[in-house]
């Protein structure tokens, strides 16, 4: 079992010491800035109502059904709102929230399951931690969309965007090309091991580039460090491992952080394709993307 845990951890944290090139971000200029507003009980309720009661609980074994009953009490709800606001104002994420369980599940439709890459870790967080992450994620997404830092062609897990939008866009491009007696070509690609490979330092630089409130960058500088997980394989559980790279699939913040991580690619791509003789556009569904020409 020790060999299994080591193989999994090495696979999912293989990008830990890989260099990044932050100079690419110098190609982007962004001046939009908005002040971060405090959380409200209505935002907590909205996030809570969307939580599935049958979802697997995290290390605290607290189910969503039970938490919903607790937060019917106004006093308990006020405490949760105060904790969420304090985390942002103090730029602090409690140690209790930095521990997670990584449940190893097989990826579907693989011919062989003899490699760690045939499996994926789904992160199970403490339930209150997950709830607060959901409201932070919602507010970050609203800011990133309103400021146009997220590109319109970023469709994966973005509010008011769906697979239907991608279909409508592609259909429009193809029909417009037919009128010009042209053909449309697409090239699909996937970024392997994307979620486990996100560089934390680069995430902080991108948050600054996106002109978020300084408290958000400072909050994530604490949120992203000293994180620990335990791997679960069937009924076996590993010792604690340090995870200083990537964002866990299953965390509400992993989706918006991943979208922000990809966003500079769109802004840079859009500046560089001006000189191409053939128009090319880019569609993104987080780690799955599509060139359209």
Order of alpha helices (4+ residues) and beta strands (2+ residues): alpha-alpha-alpha-alpha-beta-beta-alpha-alpha-beta-alpha-alpha-alpha-beta-beta-beta-alpha-beta-beta
